[in-house]
Amino acid sequence: MLSPFDLFAIIVITLTQRFVYRDILRTGFVARRTLAAAYILLAGAFALGFSFLTSRFALPPQVALVAGAVGQTWFFGSTAGYLLWRGFRLATSRARKAPFDPERRRLLNATGAALAAAPFALVGYGALVERLDFRVREVDVPIPNLPHDLDGLRLVHLSDIHLSAFLSERDLARVIDSANELRAHLAFVTGDLITAAGDPLDTCLRQLARLRTDAGVLACMGNHERYANAEDYTERQAARLGLPFLRSQTRQLRFGSATLNVAGVDYQRKGHYLPGAERMVVPGAVNLLMSHNPDVFPVAAKQGYDLMLSGHTHGGQVTVEILHESLSPARFVTPFVYGLFREGAAHAYVTRGIGTIGIPARIGAPPEIALLRLRKA
């Protein structure tokens, strides 16, 4: 569904595109009707970038996602470029009013054009380079009163795979191979295996079944499994491959004399988070919760979970660092965008995940395979 940030972005884009449309017409570049038709097509393509619509209306996912990427790239790119260009012209208005200097005018025009094109160049880099720059990130997670037999336990965490038009099986196989090389004790997959109904879900499950760890693989559902109406099918097919999806269920794993209690829930919509999940907490065990949505973390901490693993945010997917602060659209939606968080004695790790949605690019938020090590606090 549309988030408040999505709605805000659509309003900004709509208002800005009125001026873009007007200025293009002034150049005489295209006829009015042709430009209007192009905008209608682009607006339709933009809507297809929202995968819940693709799933709801059973549209061909490959075509819909590519069209959505084109539409969203144009509207986001042209809006950002236009605002940069306008800001630059405002900042240099005095220089433009000075006595005419052809060299200075050429420099100003070239700089303005470069600023207008910069968002598209950045998207190109994010799509062609950073989108497939899979990285391993190793993180130590401090757990108070961690039993000796769990100290140093290595957990692989994958999420937000989105196997679709913009992530091939070959690329996912690379991720699985890299995860296996980490020789973890246990692996977790926290949802969003695909983007929309019709994506290659069976292929994704087959690749995930290749994960090799000492104690196996556990998973939970994401919101895109719900959008695709594929939760039950995913659970059945994954079980046949030896990949359990925990749906308000637990698995208790023994490591020496210590118990790791792993609970999993389906995607949690905003509102009443984790109803009844406190009953899955096992006293005396280290309790780990898989929840695709990281916003549930404060509730999970109050219920007694020691560690929560989440995805959903893609680490912002587009992140800019300014004065040592990471800024991304996801910060308008959740405070739990990326990394390790603490709430009392509990911790949560939110991974950037593997795939993309909407514009098929990552900028400042490369895809990751997370390797978490439990450490005694």
Order of alpha helices (4+ residues) and beta strands (2+ residues): alpha-alpha-alpha-alpha-alpha-alpha-beta-beta-alpha-beta-alpha-beta-alpha-alpha-beta-beta-beta-alpha-beta-beta-beta-beta-beta-beta
